[in-house]
Amino acid sequence: MHSLSKNIHAIVLTLAFAVAIAGFTASGAVAQATKLVFEERAADSKVAQEFETNGRIEIS
């Protein structure tokens, strides 16, 4: 009987995790977090470099 109770608790816990993961995925939170991470990295790679000059600069 004790073994059956442990198995039922394990099944209920597994189902609770599955429902929580499905809800989190369906809410779009994963997509938003991924988008924010990659946007931040893209912004980091576009950091301007400043330097002084006395002449004309041509950027091509």
Buried (B, 14 or more C-beta within 10 A) or exposed (E): EEEEEEEEEEEEEEEEEEEEEEEEEEEEEEEEEEEEEEEEEEEEEEEEEEEEEEEEEEEE
